[in-house]
Structure formats: C-alpha cells, structure tokens
Amino acid sequence: MKRKLSEAFDQWYGQIGDILQSFQERGMLRNDANPKSMAMFIQSLLNGLHMAWLIDPAGVESGHLLKDISRVLWRDLNQERRAQE
C-alpha cells in the first residue's frame, strides 16, 4: 500500500511539476525554484488544509483563508513581481 501511494504521489508531483515548469517557461512563475519541489509544497499545503477542514470545516470554508493563501503563494511565485523587486 505504501509503495502504491508513493507511486501515485510521485506521478502527481511529476504532472504538477510539468505544469509549473511550463509556467516558468512562459515567464508566469519564478524560474529559480524546482518545479517538483513547488508541487510537493503545494500538495503539502493542500493536505494540511484538508486536515484543518476535517477538524473545523467552517474555519476553512471561509473565503478569506483560500484568498489569503493564494495571494501569498502568487506573490512569491510570480516572476514579474520578483523582477520588479
């Protein structure tokens, strides 16, 4: 079971990493971060949000949390913004 889960997550990280790499190539994301590492980070964030939702659905479902997370992630990953700083 652990091997199958590991394979599934590795495949998911690879697919999301490929998408993030294509965003880097188009100048949409900063290019100094590893796409697979970013995919793992995003998945870890989603896993944590899922756990938080299981514990306190109302707290996670408030529109503010996802909006704030999106803003923080995009601000750091956005290539154009990084170039301006």
C-alpha positions as CSV (number, residue, x, y, z in Angstrom):
1,M,0.0,0.0,0.0
2,K,2.8,2.4,0.9
3,R,4.6,1.7,-2.4
4,K,1.4,2.3,-4.4
5,L,0.7,5.6,-2.6
6,S,4.3,6.6,-3.1
7,E,4.0,5.9,-6.8
8,A,0.7,7.8,-7.1
9,F,2.1,10.9,-5.3
10,D,5.3,10.7,-7.4
11,Q,3.2,10.7,-10.5
12,W,1.1,13.6,-9.2
13,Y,4.2,15.6,-8.3
14,G,5.6,15.0,-11.8
15,Q,2.5,16.1,-13.5
16,I,2.0,19.2,-11.5
17,G,5.8,19.9,-11.7
18,D,5.5,19.7,-15.5
19,I,2.6,22.3,-15.4
20,L,4.7,24.5,-13.2
21,Q,7.7,24.2,-15.4
22,S,5.6,25.2,-18.4
23,F,4.5,28.3,-16.4
24,Q,8.2,29.0,-15.7
25,E,9.0,28.7,-19.4
26,R,6.2,31.2,-20.2
27,G,7.5,33.6,-17.6
28,M,4.5,33.2,-15.4
29,L,6.4,31.7,-12.4
30,R,9.8,32.5,-11.0
31,N,12.4,30.2,-12.5
32,D,14.8,29.8,-9.5
33,A,12.7,27.2,-7.8
34,N,12.4,23.5,-8.6
35,P,9.0,22.7,-10.1
36,K,8.8,19.3,-8.4
37,S,9.6,20.9,-5.0
38,M,6.9,23.5,-5.6
39,A,4.5,20.7,-6.5
40,M,5.4,18.9,-3.2
41,F,4.9,22.2,-1.3
42,I,1.5,22.8,-2.8
43,Q,0.4,19.2,-2.1
44,S,1.6,19.5,1.5
45,L,-0.4,22.8,1.8
46,L,-3.5,21.1,0.4
47,N,-3.0,18.1,2.8
48,G,-2.8,20.5,5.7
49,L,-5.9,22.3,4.6
50,H,-7.8,19.1,4.2
51,M,-6.8,18.1,7.8
52,A,-7.9,21.5,9.0
53,W,-11.2,21.2,7.2
54,L,-11.8,17.8,8.8
55,I,-11.3,19.4,12.2
56,D,-13.0,22.8,11.6
57,P,-14.9,22.9,8.3
58,A,-16.3,26.4,9.0
59,G,-12.9,27.9,9.6
60,V,-11.5,26.5,6.3
61,E,-14.6,27.3,4.2
62,S,-14.5,31.0,5.0
63,G,-13.5,32.7,1.7
64,H,-10.7,34.6,3.5
65,L,-8.4,31.7,4.1
66,L,-8.1,30.5,0.5
67,K,-7.9,34.1,-0.8
68,D,-5.0,34.9,1.6
69,I,-3.2,31.6,0.8
70,S,-3.5,32.3,-2.9
71,R,-2.2,35.8,-2.5
72,V,0.8,34.8,-0.5
73,L,1.7,31.9,-2.9
74,W,1.2,34.0,-6.1
75,R,3.2,37.0,-4.7
76,D,6.2,34.7,-4.0
77,L,6.0,32.6,-7.2
78,N,5.1,35.4,-9.6
79,Q,8.1,36.0,-11.9
80,E,7.1,39.5,-12.9
81,R,6.7,40.7,-9.4
82,R,10.1,39.2,-8.4
83,A,11.7,41.1,-11.3
84,Q,10.3,44.4,-10.1
85,E,11.6,44.0,-6.5
